[in-house]
């Protein structure tokens, strides 16, 4: 069905691109960016609210609504993209690994060695676990389909226009700041889920995961990304984050964790194992909440 009507994120991306073309010009671009975000969330929120209301009037409407909301969660695709990096390193070496990881990170990958490729994949897995899985689930639980759709609209806006480039430094300010705000609860929750997952895996350390989050997460240049990255770093005994190169520019950042720098494909696979366990814990929590709050209705 999605092939016929298109994915909701595609529609959202098209709307953002249209607003960019229409409003990102002339002076006062920060104000124009604020207007663009307000238009975006008004349209997306209104449509999602109407769709949810109408679906609740039909048999199995709640199930259909849940299915639509699930299309906004990048659970399976994230796992596959990161697993592809491990496979590429194992079968094609560093060159293949660089190509695979370039599909999931924005940094320059041409000069990355094997450890750099593996760390980039693990960092992306941790950060996108928060942004692509926990956050949409959290906002769906809080506000239903409108919550999920609005979160995805804000997150997509940040990825499209929230960059610190000359074109988007002012226009994308509102999208970037709003994305930071809506990701704040999920980033902390994702860290807790990864710590719990580490407690269930014999080759990971929940104690070090907690310690690294406590001491390092707030030092990350992102107000949110440091939490899942620090949890993953501590759990795996790695050092993650630190300086990276984007568009030829070296960006400084704090290091998450005090472990090894020489990550490899095996570390990616262990990170994926923790990701699967954290997913399972999240699903279990949602199931319990659904039984408590929806079951008696």
Residue pairs with C-beta under 8 A, 6 or more apart in sequence:
2 71
7 71
8 68
8 71
8 72
8 149
8 152
9 72
9 152
9 156
12 40
12 44
12 149
12 152
12 153
12 156
13 156
13 160
15 40
15 43
15 44
16 36
16 40
16 153
16 156
16 157
16 160
16 161
17 160
19 36
19 39
19 40
20 36
20 160
20 161
20 171
23 32
23 33
23 35
23 36
23 171
24 32
24 33
24 36
24 161
24 167
24 168
24 171
25 32
26 32
29 170
29 171
30 170
30 171
30 173
30 174
32 171
33 161
33 170
33 171
33 172
33 173
33 174
33 175
34 173
34 174
36 157
36 161
36 171
36 174
36 175
37 154
37 157
37 174
37 175
37 178
40 153
40 154
40 157
41 150
41 153
41 154
44 149
44 150
44 153
45 146
45 149
45 150
45 153
47 149
48 145
48 146
48 148
48 149
48 150
49 145
49 146
51 65
51 68
51 145
52 65
52 144
52 145
52 146
55 61
55 62
55 64
55 65
55 68
55 145
56 62
56 65
58 64
62 294
65 144
65 145
68 145
69 136
69 140
69 144
69 145
69 148
72 136
72 140
72 148
72 149
72 151
72 152
73 132
73 133
73 136
73 137
74 128
74 132
74 133
75 132
75 133
75 279
78 125
78 128
78 129
78 132
78 133
78 275
79 272
79 275
79 276
81 100
81 103
81 104
82 104
82 121
82 122
82 124
82 125
82 268
82 271
82 272
82 275
83 268
83 269
83 272
84 100
84 103
85 97
85 100
85 101
85 104
85 117
85 118
85 121
85 265
85 268
86 118
86 121
86 265
86 268
86 269
86 272
87 100
87 265
88 96
88 97
88 99
88 100
88 101
89 96
89 97
89 100
89 114
89 117
89 118
89 264
89 265
89 268
90 265
93 114
94 112
94 113
94 114
94 117
97 112
97 114
97 117
97 118
98 109
98 110
98 112
98 117
99 109
100 117
100 121
101 109
101 112
101 117
101 120
101 121
101 124
102 109
104 121
104 124
104 128
105 120
105 121
105 123
105 124
106 246
107 120
107 244
107 245
107 246
108 245
108 246
108 247
108 248
109 117
109 120
111 245
112 120
114 264
115 261
115 262
115 263
115 264
118 263
118 264
118 265
118 267
118 268
119 238
119 239
119 240
119 261
119 263
121 268
121 271
122 232
122 236
122 238
122 240
122 263
122 267
122 268
122 271
123 229
123 232
123 240
123 241
125 232
125 268
125 271
125 272
125 275
126 190
126 194
126 225
126 228
126 229
126 231
126 232
126 240
126 271
127 225
127 228
127 229
129 190
129 193
129 194
129 228
129 275
129 278
130 183
130 186
130 187
130 189
130 190
130 224
130 225
130 227
130 228
131 155
131 183
131 186
133 190
133 279
133 282
134 186
134 187
134 189
134 190
134 193
134 282
135 151
135 155
135 182
135 183
135 186
135 187
136 148
136 151
136 152
137 282
137 286
138 185
138 186
138 189
139 147
139 148
139 150
139 151
139 182
139 186
140 147
140 148
141 147
141 286
141 289
143 150
151 182
154 175
154 178
154 179
154 182
155 179
155 182
155 183
157 172
157 175
157 178
157 179
158 172
158 175
158 176
158 178
158 179
160 175
161 168
161 171
161 172
161 175
162 168
162 172
162 175
162 176
162 179
163 172
180 222
180 223
180 224
183 224
184 223
184 224
186 224
187 223
187 224
187 225
187 226
187 227
187 228
188 227
190 227
190 228
190 231
190 278
191 209
191 213
191 217
191 227
191 228
191 230
191 231
192 231
193 278
193 281
193 282
194 209
194 228
194 231
194 232
194 235
194 274
194 278
195 206
195 209
195 210
195 213
195 231
195 235
196 206
196 277
196 278
196 281
197 204
197 235
197 274
197 275
197 277
197 278
197 281
198 204
198 205
198 206
198 209
198 231
198 234
198 235
198 274
199 206
200 277
201 235
201 270
201 273
201 274
201 277
203 270
204 235
204 236
204 270
204 274
205 234
205 235
205 237
206 235
208 234
208 235
208 237
208 257
208 259
209 230
209 231
209 232
209 233
209 234
209 235
210 231
210 234
211 234
212 230
212 231
212 233
212 234
212 256
212 257
212 258
213 227
213 230
213 231
213 234
216 226
216 230
216 233
216 254
216 255
216 256
216 257
217 226
217 227
217 229
217 230
217 231
217 256
218 226
219 226
219 254
220 226
220 227
220 229
220 230
220 241
220 253
220 254
220 256
221 251
221 252
221 253
221 254
226 241
226 254
226 256
229 240
229 241
229 256
230 240
230 256
230 257
232 238
232 240
232 271
232 274
233 239
233 240
233 241
233 256
233 257
233 259
234 256
234 257
234 259
235 274
236 259
236 263
236 267
236 270
236 271
236 274
237 257
237 259
237 260
238 257
238 259
238 260
238 261
238 263
238 267
239 255
239 256
239 257
239 258
239 259
239 260
239 261
240 255
240 256
240 257
241 253
241 254
241 255
241 256
242 253
242 254
242 255
242 256
243 250
243 251
243 252
243 253
244 250
244 251
244 253
245 251
